[in-house]
C-alpha cells in the first residue's frame, strides 16, 4: 500500500498547480528534441533549419535566465546580450587555447561553457553591487549601458598566444606572435578561425540544466524570498528578508545562464563579431520573455522558438518579411492579453490536469 500511495502522490504532484509548469517545460524540451532528432536523421530538416537548431537553444537559455530576472525577481534588465558576449568570447578564447592540449571537442565544450558562465556570473556580481541599488527605469538604463560598454571593450581588444604565452593589447593591435601563434580576438573582427564544436544535443542539455536551476531556485526558500521582495519590498524587509542579497542572487544566476548561452553560441560559428551582441539582441530576448509570459518558462520556450524561426519562414517574402513579423507580434500580444483566450487555455489545462491525476490514481 505504501508503494501504491507513493506512486499516486508522485503522479499527482507532477501535475498539480505548483509543479505542472515545471513538468510541461521539461516534457516539451524532451519531446521537441526527440522529434527534431528523428526528422534530422530521416532527412526531414532542411540545411537552413538544421543550422538554426543551436542558436535557438542558445536564445532559449538566455530567455529563461532573463525571465528569472524580469518575471520572477521583477527587475528590468536590458543587458542580457552583454552577458552573452562575455560568455561567448570567454568560451572562444578558452576553446582556442585548449585546442592543442585537449583534442576531445565534447570535453572542451563543457569546460568552455562552464568558464563562460562563470565569467558572466562574475560580471553580473560586480555590476549588481551598484546597479541593484537602483529601481525601475534607472536599473534598465544602467544595464543597457553595461551591454554597450562590454561591446565597445571587446571591439577594441586584441588577444593572442604563442610559445611565450598570452599577448594582449587595446585599441591597436601590438601583438607580435611567433610562428605557430594564434590570435584569439582581433578587435572589430572579433574571433576568427574558431573550431565549431557546439551541438544541438549540448544545447538541449543546457536548456534542461537552465530549467533545473531556475525551477529549483523558484521553489526554494530563496525563490520565495525573491518573489516576496518583488511583490512588496517594504513588507519583505519587515519580515527580515535581505532585499539586496535576494536581488543579487537572481541577477547573478540570470547573468550566468546568459553567459552559458553565449558560450554555446560563440562555439557554433567560425567567426563571431562583437556587434552581434548589441542593443537589438537584448530587446529581442526581452520580447521572447514578455510574449511567453513573465515567470512562465514554458511560454518563454515556445515564444522563443516561434519568434526565432518566423523570420526565416518568411524570408521568401523578401521586403514584406519584417512587416508580417511585426503584425504577428502585435497579434500574439493581443491574444495573450485577451481574457477569453486565457479562460480557454485555463479550461484546457485544468481538464488535462484532472485526466493526468485520474490516470495516476488508477495506476496506484
KEDREN-916964 format. One record per residue: x, y, z of N, C-alpha, C in turn. Coordinates in steps of 0.02 Angstrom, whole numbers, padded with zeros to 5 digits, always signed. Each point is the difference from the previous one (the first is absolute). Layout:
N
XYZXYZXYZ ...
//
This chain:
364
+00041-00060+00000-00041+00060+00000+00043+00064+00000 +00056-00003+00034+00042+00059+00002+00026+00017-00070 +00018-00053-00037+00025+00011-00068-00054+00029-00045 -00060-00024+00008-00055+00024-00041-00015+00073+00016 -00002+00017+00065-00014+00069+00019+00055+00047-00024 +00062-00023+00005+00056+00042-00023-00005+00012-00075 -00017-00052-00038-00007+00008-00073-00055+00049-00017 -00056-00006+00035-00056+00045-00013+00017+00072+00016 +00034+00011+00058+00018+00067+00019+00051+00030-00048 +00047-00042-00023+00050+00025-00048-00033+00022-00065 -00047-00041-00024-00035+00017-00062-00040+00064+00007 -00032+00008+00058-00040+00061+00011+00045+00061+00008 +00057-00009+00036+00044+00057+00012+00031+00027-00064 +00008-00043-00050+00028+00022-00064-00047+00046-00037 -00065-00005+00014-00049+00038-00039-00043+00046+00044 +00019+00010+00063-00039+00046+00041+00019+00072-00018 -00035+00048+00030+00009+00069-00019+00071+00025+00012 +00034-00028+00049+00067+00024+00016+00054-00027-00045 -00013-00058-00032+00054-00033-00037-00015-00014-00073 -00062+00012-00023-00015-00019-00069+00037+00043-00051 +00016+00062+00018+00040+00042-00045+00069-00029-00010 +00030-00023+00055+00066-00031-00005-00003-00064-00042 -00051-00041+00013-00007-00063-00038-00009+00014-00074 -00042+00050-00016-00012+00018-00070+00063+00023-00034 +00041+00039+00035+00062+00027-00030+00048-00057-00018 +00012-00045+00047+00046-00055-00013-00027-00046-00055 -00066-00014+00004-00030-00045-00050+00004+00030-00069 -00012+00065-00006+00003+00034-00065+00070-00003-00030 +00051+00013+00041+00069-00001-00025+00019-00070-00024 -00015-00050+00041+00018-00069-00018-00038-00023-00063 -00064+00017-00004-00040-00019-00058+00026+00033-00064 +00014+00064+00003+00026+00036-00059+00067-00028-00021 +00043-00016+00048+00065-00027-00017-00008-00067-00036 -00044-00044+00027-00009-00065-00031-00028+00006-00071 -00048+00045-00009-00031+00010-00066+00051+00028-00050 +00037+00051+00021+00048+00032-00045+00058-00047-00018 +00022-00039+00048+00054-00048-00015-00024-00053-00049 -00063-00022+00009-00027-00049-00046-00007+00029-00070 -00023+00063-00004-00006+00033-00065+00069+00010-00032 +00049+00018+00041+00067+00011-00025+00030-00064-00026 -00011-00055+00036+00027-00065-00022-00033-00023-00064 -00065+00017-00008-00036-00021-00060+00005+00048-00058 +00039+00054+00009+00008+00049-00054-00059+00046-00008 -00041+00006+00052-00060+00042-00004+00012+00072+00016 +00061+00019+00021+00016+00069+00015+00046+00029-00054 -00016+00059-00023+00042+00032-00049+00065+00024+00032 +00048+00017-00039+00064+00024+00026-00009+00065+00038 -00048+00041-00021-00012+00064+00034-00024-00012+00072 -00050-00044+00008-00027-00012+00067+00050-00039+00043 +00040-00042-00032+00051-00035+00038+00051+00049+00029 +00017+00051-00039+00048+00050+00023-00029+00044+00056 -00066+00001+00007-00033+00041+00051-00011-00036+00066 +00013-00065+00001-00014-00039+00061+00040+00024+00060 +00065+00009-00009+00042+00022+00056-00016+00072+00021 -00005+00049-00047-00019+00068+00020-00066+00003+00038 -00050-00040-00020-00064+00001+00035+00010-00022+00073 +00038-00053+00011+00011-00023+00069+00037+00054+00040 +00046+00036-00032+00036+00053+00035-00047+00056+00022 -00043+00021-00046-00048+00053+00017-00050-00023+00053 -00018-00063+00000-00046-00026+00051+00032+00005+00069 +00063-00021+00005+00034+00003+00065+00007+00072+00024 +00018+00045-00046+00006+00071+00018-00067+00029+00022 -00054-00020-00035-00066+00025+00017-00024-00028+00068 +00015-00063+00014-00018-00029+00065+00036+00038+00056 +00064+00016-00011+00037+00039+00049-00030+00069+00009 -00018+00033-00054-00029+00067+00005-00069-00003+00033 -00038-00053-00012-00066-00007+00032+00007-00006+00075 +00054-00031+00023+00013-00003+00072+00010+00070+00027 +00035+00042-00038+00015+00068+00021-00061+00046-00005 -00035-00004-00057-00056+00045-00013-00066-00026+00028 -00014-00064-00013-00065-00027+00020-00004-00021+00073 +00054-00029+00027-00001-00025+00069+00023+00053+00049 +00057+00032-00017+00028+00051+00045-00032+00069-00009 -00026+00013-00060-00033+00064-00012+00047+00056-00016 +00061-00015-00022+00049+00051-00018+00010+00001-00075 -00007+00058-00031+00006+00006-00072+00073+00004-00020 +00024-00051-00033+00070-00006-00020+00004+00005-00076 +00036+00050-00025+00009+00009-00072+00072-00014-00021 +00037-00037+00042+00069-00014-00016+00014-00074-00011 -00052-00039-00015+00010-00072-00008+00048-00017-00057 -00002+00039-00054+00045-00012-00055+00073+00013+00021 +00010+00047+00046+00067+00013+00025+00029-00061+00037 -00042-00032+00041+00023-00060+00036+00011-00057-00049 -00041-00004-00052+00011-00050-00052+00068+00010-00034 +00017+00062-00013+00064+00014-00034+00059-00018+00044 -00006+00012+00065+00054-00020+00047+00010-00075-00003 -00055-00038+00004+00004-00072-00003+00026-00025-00067 -00022+00033-00054+00019-00023-00067+00075+00008-00012 +00026+00059+00013+00071+00011-00015+00046-00033+00051 -00024-00009+00061+00039-00040+00048+00006-00072-00024 -00056-00028-00022+00000-00069-00024+00043-00009-00062 -00003+00049-00046+00040-00004-00061+00074+00001+00018 +00020+00043+00046+00071+00004+00020+00022-00065+00035 -00043-00026+00044+00017-00061+00037+00006-00059-00049 -00048-00006-00046+00001-00055-00048+00062+00005-00046 +00015+00061-00022+00057+00010-00044+00066-00016+00035 +00004+00017+00064+00062-00014+00037+00008-00074+00016 -00055-00035+00011+00003-00071+00018-00001-00046-00060 -00007+00027-00060-00008-00042-00060+00058-00048-00010 +00061+00023+00013+00059-00043-00011+00010-00050+00055 -00015+00019+00062+00013-00044+00057-00059-00044+00018 -00061+00018-00022-00059-00039+00016-00039-00013-00064 +00017-00052-00037-00031-00011-00066-00072-00026+00001 -00026-00018+00059-00069-00026+00004-00049+00059-00002 -00038+00008-00054-00045+00059-00007-00053+00004+00055 -00030-00057+00019-00054+00001+00050+00025+00026+00067 +00058-00024+00021+00028+00021+00064+00020+00073-00002 +00028+00021-00056+00019+00070-00008-00062+00045+00000 -00054-00024-00030-00062+00039-00001-00027+00009+00071 +00000-00053+00039-00025+00004+00069+00040+00050+00041 +00067-00005-00006+00043+00046+00038-00012+00072-00022 -00007+00011-00065-00010+00068-00026-00067+00028+00024 -00052-00040+00000-00066+00023+00023+00002+00017+00074 +00032-00042+00040+00004+00012+00072+00038+00065+00015 +00057+00009-00034+00039+00061+00011-00034+00061-00028 -00036-00008-00056-00038+00056-00027-00055+00022+00047 -00036-00049+00029-00053+00016+00049+00030+00032+00062 +00057-00026+00023+00032+00028+00060+00022+00072-00011 +00028+00014-00059+00023+00068-00015-00059+00049-00002 -00055-00021-00032-00060+00042-00003-00030+00010+00070 -00001-00053+00040-00027+00005+00069+00043+00049+00041 +00066-00003-00010+00044+00046+00036-00014+00072-00020 -00007+00012-00065-00018+00068-00023-00068+00020+00029 -00047-00048+00003-00066+00015+00028+00005+00020+00073 +00043-00034+00037+00009+00017+00071+00031+00069+00008 +00053+00014-00038+00034+00065+00006-00045+00057-00020 -00039-00010-00054-00045+00052-00023-00061+00006+00046 -00021-00056+00028-00059+00000+00043+00010+00039+00064 +00062+00006+00023+00012+00036+00063-00026+00072-00002 +00019+00040-00052-00030+00067-00003-00068+00002-00034 -00010-00045-00050-00061+00005-00041-00063-00017+00039 +00003-00051+00043-00060-00023+00034-00023+00047+00055 +00038+00054+00011-00025+00051+00046-00050+00045-00035 -00004-00006-00067-00047+00039-00040-00063-00041-00013 -00052+00033-00021-00063-00033-00015-00031+00029-00063 -00044-00040-00030-00040+00024-00057+00041+00019-00061 -00015+00059-00027+00032+00023-00061+00075+00009+00008 +00021+00020+00060+00071+00013+00011+00040-00065-00007 -00027-00054+00027+00033-00065-00006+00005-00021-00073 -00054+00009-00038+00000-00018-00071+00052+00040-00038 +00007+00064+00015+00048+00043-00035+00072-00021+00014 +00013-00017+00063+00069-00019+00018+00019-00067-00031 -00046-00048+00001+00016-00065-00031+00007+00007-00076 -00038+00045-00029+00007+00014-00071+00069+00029-00014 +00022+00046+00042+00066+00030-00008+00055-00053+00008 -00010-00047+00046+00050-00053+00009+00008-00040-00064 -00055-00017-00032+00003-00039-00061+00039+00037-00054 -00011+00065-00005+00036+00040-00051+00075+00006+00017 +00015+00006+00065+00070+00006+00021+00038-00064-00015 -00031-00057+00016+00033-00064-00012+00013-00009-00075 -00049+00017-00041+00009-00006-00072+00057+00044-00025 +00005+00060+00026+00053+00046-00020+00069-00025+00023 +00003-00028+00060+00063-00026+00026+00026-00058-00043 -00044-00047-00015+00020-00059-00039+00019+00021-00071 -00033+00051-00026+00015+00024-00068+00072+00027-00004 +00027+00023+00056+00067+00029+00000+00052-00045+00032 -00016-00063+00011+00047-00046+00032+00035-00044-00051 +00065-00010+00011+00040-00046-00041+00035-00049+00048 -00011-00063-00012+00028-00051+00044+00026-00058-00041 +00062-00020+00013+00030-00056-00036+00047-00038+00046 +00023-00057-00022+00048-00038+00040+00048-00037-00046 +00059-00011+00025+00051-00040-00035+00039-00040+00051 +00059-00022-00017+00040-00041+00047+00020+00039+00062 +00000+00066-00003+00020+00042+00057-00059+00017+00045 -00060-00019-00020-00059+00015+00041-00047+00048-00035 -00044+00032+00039-00050+00045-00027+00029+00069-00014 -00027+00033-00051+00016+00069-00015-00066+00038-00008 -00003+00058+00031-00062+00040+00001+00015+00072-00017 -00044+00030-00040+00005+00071-00014-00070+00029-00008 -00004+00065+00007-00066+00033-00002+00002+00057-00051 -00053+00007-00038-00010+00050-00052+00041-00016-00063 +00066-00008+00008+00042-00017-00057+00031-00069+00010 +00007-00037-00054+00028-00067+00004+00076+00004+00003 +00027-00010+00061+00072+00002+00010+00027-00070+00017 -00041-00051-00011+00022-00068+00015+00048-00024-00055 +00058-00021+00019+00050-00026-00047+00012-00074+00017 -00037-00042-00034+00002-00071+00016+00054-00035-00040 +00030-00050+00031+00049-00041-00034-00035-00048-00047 +00037-00030-00047-00031-00050-00045-00035-00055+00040 -00060-00016-00020-00039-00050+00036-00048+00030+00050 +00007+00066+00012-00045+00033+00046-00069+00010-00031 -00048+00019+00041-00069+00008-00023-00034+00059+00033 -00034+00040-00040-00040+00055+00026-00068-00027+00020 -00021+00016+00062-00066-00021+00023-00052+00054-00010 +00020+00063+00011-00045+00057-00010+00035+00049-00046 -00037+00026-00050+00029+00045-00050-00038+00065-00003 -00013+00030+00057-00033+00065+00000-00069-00001-00032 -00013+00046-00047-00066+00002-00033-00018-00063-00038 +00051-00038-00020-00013-00063-00036-00022-00055+00048 +00008+00011+00065-00022-00050+00048+00044-00061+00001 -00032-00058+00009+00036-00064+00001-00007-00033-00068 +00057-00019-00028-00001-00033-00066+00037-00067+00004 -00018-00044-00044+00033-00065-00002-00017-00045+00059 -00059+00010+00029-00022-00040+00058-00024-00068-00024 +00020-00052+00036-00024-00067-00016-00072-00007+00023 -00044-00022-00043-00071-00006+00016-00013-00066+00035 -00007+00003+00066-00009-00061+00039-00068-00001+00036 -00041+00052-00009-00067+00001+00030-00045-00049-00036 -00044-00034+00038-00047-00048-00029-00070+00012+00026 -00049-00026-00037-00070+00006+00021-00012-00039+00065 +00032-00056+00008-00007-00040+00061+00026+00040+00060 +00057+00032-00008+00027+00041+00054-00047+00058+00017 -00031+00029-00052-00048+00054+00012-00061-00024+00038 -00025-00060-00016-00058-00027+00035+00017-00015+00073 +00059-00029+00011+00022-00013+00069+00006+00066+00039 +00023+00052-00033+00007+00065+00032-00068+00029+00018 -00050-00009-00043-00068+00023+00016-00027-00037+00061 +00009-00066+00002-00023-00039+00057+00035+00022+00064 +00065+00012-00005+00037+00024+00059-00025+00068+00023 -00015+00045-00048-00026+00066+00017-00068-00005+00034 -00043-00042-00027-00066-00011+00031+00007-00029+00070 +00046-00047+00008+00011-00031+00066+00023+00052+00050 +00047+00043-00020+00025+00052+00045-00055+00050+00018 -00036+00024-00050-00050+00051+00011-00059-00026+00042 -00025-00059-00017-00057-00027+00037+00019-00017+00072 +00059-00028+00010+00022-00014+00068+00009+00064+00041 +00022+00052-00032+00006+00064+00034-00069+00029+00017 -00046-00004-00048-00067+00027+00011-00035-00035+00058 +00005-00066+00003-00035-00039+00051+00037-00002+00067 +00058+00030+00004+00039+00000+00061-00019+00059+00045 +00030+00001+00059-00012+00054+00047+00024+00066-00029 +00057-00002-00034+00027+00060-00032-00046+00026-00055 -00030-00046-00038-00046+00019-00052-00062+00034+00028 -00026-00026+00054-00058+00032+00032+00017+00069+00026 +00062+00007+00024+00023+00066+00024+00006+00049-00058 +00025-00024-00058+00005+00042-00059-00068+00025-00022 -00050-00045-00002-00067+00020-00021-00034+00045+00051 +00015-00011+00064-00028+00043+00052+00028+00071-00007 +00065+00005-00014+00031+00066-00010-00028+00034-00062 -00017-00040-00051-00029+00027-00061-00070+00028+00013 -00040-00037+00038-00070+00019+00010-00008+00059+00047 +00040+00001+00054-00005+00054+00048+00067+00008+00036 +00038+00047-00022+00068+00008+00026+00000+00017+00075 -00044+00045+00020-00002+00022+00070-00021-00057+00046 -00052-00036-00021-00023-00057+00041+00053-00053+00005 +00036-00012-00054+00054-00050+00001+00055+00020+00048 +00018+00064+00000+00052+00024+00046-00022-00007+00072 -00064+00013+00013-00026-00005+00068+00000-00071+00027 -00004-00049-00046+00002-00070+00021+00071-00027+00005 +00049+00042-00012+00070-00020+00009+00035-00023-00063 -00031+00009-00058+00032-00021-00063+00052+00052-00020 +00059-00024-00017+00053+00044-00025-00012+00014-00074 -00026+00058-00015-00020+00016-00069+00060-00002-00047 +00055+00028+00022+00060+00004-00043+00025-00068-00019 +00004-00046+00047+00027-00067-00015-00047-00040-00044 -00066+00007+00009-00047-00037-00042+00002+00026-00072 +00002+00066-00007+00005+00029-00067+00066-00020-00034 +00053+00001+00039+00065-00018-00027+00001-00072-00023 -00031-00045+00038-00002-00071-00018-00032-00010-00068 -00059+00028-00010-00034-00008-00064+00039+00033-00057 +00032+00057+00014+00037+00036-00052+00061-00040-00022 +00036-00029+00048+00060-00039-00015-00017-00064-00037 -00053-00035+00022-00021-00062-00034-00022+00016-00071 -00037+00055-00009-00021+00020-00067+00060+00015-00044 +00049+00035+00027+00061+00016-00038+00038-00063-00018 +00005-00047+00048+00035-00063-00013-00033-00040-00055 -00066-00003+00000-00035-00036-00053+00010+00033-00068 -00001+00066+00000+00014+00037-00063+00070-00015-00024 +00048-00003+00047+00069-00015-00019+00007-00070-00029 -00034-00049+00029+00002-00068-00027-00031-00003-00070 -00055+00037-00009-00031+00003-00066+00047+00032-00051 +00033+00055+00020+00047+00033-00044+00060-00045-00017 +00022-00040+00049+00056-00046-00012-00017-00051-00055 -00059-00030+00006-00022-00048-00050-00008+00034-00068 -00028+00061+00001-00011+00038-00062+00067+00016-00033 +00049+00022+00039+00064+00019-00029+00037-00058-00031 -00009-00060+00028+00034-00059-00026-00039-00034-00056 -00053+00032-00023-00039-00026-00056+00020+00033-00066 +00042+00051+00003+00020+00037-00060+00076+00005-00004 +00025-00002-00060+00073+00007-00010+00022+00072+00008 -00047+00047-00012+00014+00071+00009-00055+00032+00041 +00020+00040+00049-00049+00032+00044+00022+00072+00013 -00043+00048-00017+00017+00071+00009-00038+00027+00061 +00030+00049+00035-00032+00028+00060-00068+00033-00015 -00009+00026-00061-00062+00034-00016-00061-00047+00001 +00013-00065+00001-00056-00048+00003-00038+00008+00065 +00034+00022+00053-00031+00006+00066-00014+00074+00016 -00040+00031-00042-00015+00070+00009-00066+00010+00037 -00023+00062+00002-00062+00018+00034-00060-00039-00028 -00001-00009-00066-00056-00035-00031-00007-00072+00025 +00056-00032+00014-00002-00069+00025-00032-00002+00069 +00018+00048+00043-00031+00003+00067-00075+00011-00005 -00021+00043-00046-00072+00014-00008-00036-00062-00027 +00031-00036-00047-00030-00061-00026-00012-00051+00055 +00050-00010+00042-00007-00048+00055-00055+00022+00048 -00005+00065+00012-00053+00026+00043-00068-00012-00032 -00005+00007-00066-00063-00014-00035-00019-00073+00008 +00048-00046-00005-00015-00071+00010-00030-00012+00069 +00027+00034+00050-00023-00009+00069-00070+00029+00009 -00011+00060-00025-00064+00034+00010-00056-00038-00036 +00012-00020-00062-00052-00036-00038-00013-00069+00028 +00052-00031+00028-00009-00066+00030-00035+00003+00067 +00003+00057+00033-00032+00008+00065+00052+00007+00055 -00005+00054+00039+00047+00012+00054-00006-00056+00052 +00054-00032+00015+00000-00055+00048-00020-00066-00030 -00019-00002-00064-00023-00061-00033+00056-00027-00044 +00035-00051+00025+00057-00027-00037-00022-00039-00062 -00055-00036+00005-00026-00038-00057-00019+00048-00057 -00034+00054+00018-00019+00050-00050+00061+00033-00031 +00052+00011+00041+00061+00029-00026+00033-00045-00051 +00001-00064+00012+00029-00048-00047-00038+00002-00067 -00066-00001+00005-00041+00000-00061+00008+00065-00039 -00005+00056+00034+00005+00065-00034+00069+00009-00032 +00053-00023+00034+00067+00006-00029+00006-00041-00064 -00024-00061+00002+00003-00042-00060-00037+00032-00058 -00061+00023+00014-00042+00028-00053+00031+00064-00028 +00023+00044+00044+00024+00065-00023+00070-00004-00032 +00039-00051+00017+00065-00008-00034-00010-00030-00070 -00047-00048-00005-00010-00033-00064-00044+00040-00048 -00044+00042+00027-00047+00036-00043+00033+00042-00054 +00051+00041+00016+00032+00038-00054+00029-00043-00056 +00024-00060+00019+00028-00045-00051-00056-00030-00043 -00057-00014+00030-00057-00027-00037-00027+00052-00049 +00009+00064+00017-00027+00053-00042+00053+00029-00048 +00059-00030+00000+00055+00027-00040-00017+00003-00074 -00041-00046-00025-00017-00001-00071-00043+00060-00020 -00029+00035+00050-00043+00058-00016+00040+00064-00007 +00065-00004+00010+00046+00055-00012-00020+00063+00039 -00022+00052-00034-00011+00066+00031-00057+00000+00050 -00047-00047-00005-00057+00000+00045+00013-00042+00063 +00059-00029+00004+00014-00047+00054-00005+00033+00069 +00033+00056+00010+00000+00032+00066-00067+00032+00015 -00037+00021-00051-00067+00028+00011-00046-00055+00027 +00002-00058-00031-00042-00056+00024+00022-00021+00069 +00065+00000+00012+00027-00018+00066-00027+00047+00054 -00002+00065-00015-00025+00049+00048-00075-00010+00013 -00038-00014-00054-00072-00012+00008-00013-00062+00043 +00039-00052-00012-00007-00061+00040+00014+00013+00074 +00052+00040+00014+00016+00018+00069-00058+00036+00034 -00030+00047-00036-00057+00037+00027-00059-00047+00014 -00013-00046-00047-00056-00047+00008+00012-00045+00060 +00062-00024+00008+00016-00043+00057-00011+00038+00066 +00022+00063+00001-00008+00040+00061-00074+00010+00016 -00041+00014-00051-00071+00010+00011-00034-00064+00024 +00019-00057-00030-00031-00063+00019+00019-00021+00071 +00064+00009+00017+00022-00022+00066-00028+00044+00056 -00026+00059-00017-00030+00043+00050-00076+00001-00005 -00029-00046-00039-00072-00006-00007-00027-00048+00054 -00050+00024+00038-00026-00040+00055-00034-00064-00024 -00034+00003-00057-00033-00060-00026+00051-00054-00019 +00054+00023-00030+00053-00048-00018+00031-00030+00062 +00013+00042+00050+00028-00025+00063-00046-00051+00033 -00066+00015+00000-00048-00045+00029-00001-00067-00036 +00004+00003-00067+00000-00062-00040+00060-00044+00018 +00059+00030+00003+00059-00040+00015+00000-00026+00072 -00029+00040+00046-00005-00024+00069-00046-00060+00004 -00055+00000-00039-00047-00056-00001+00034-00062-00028 +00036+00008-00055+00035-00057-00030+00053-00027+00048 +00036+00044+00033+00052-00022+00045-00029-00036+00061 -00056+00026+00027-00031-00033+00058-00026-00069-00018 -00027-00008-00060-00023-00066-00022+00058-00048-00008 +00055+00025-00027+00059-00042-00008+00026-00023+00068 +00002+00047+00048+00024-00016+00067-00044-00052+00034 -00067+00007-00007-00046-00048+00030+00009-00069-00032 +00009-00001-00066+00011-00065-00034+00064-00033+00022 +00053+00040+00006+00064-00027+00022-00003-00026+00072 -00035+00040+00043-00007-00021+00070-00041-00064+00006 -00054-00005-00041-00041-00060+00002+00040-00061-00024 +00041+00011-00051+00043-00054-00024+00049-00022+00052 +00026+00048+00040+00047-00018+00052-00034-00039+00056 -00062+00017+00017-00036-00037+00051-00017-00070-00022 -00018-00008-00064-00016-00067-00025+00063-00044-00001 +00058+00031-00016+00062-00039+00000+00018-00022+00071 -00018+00045+00048+00014-00018+00071-00045-00056+00023 
//
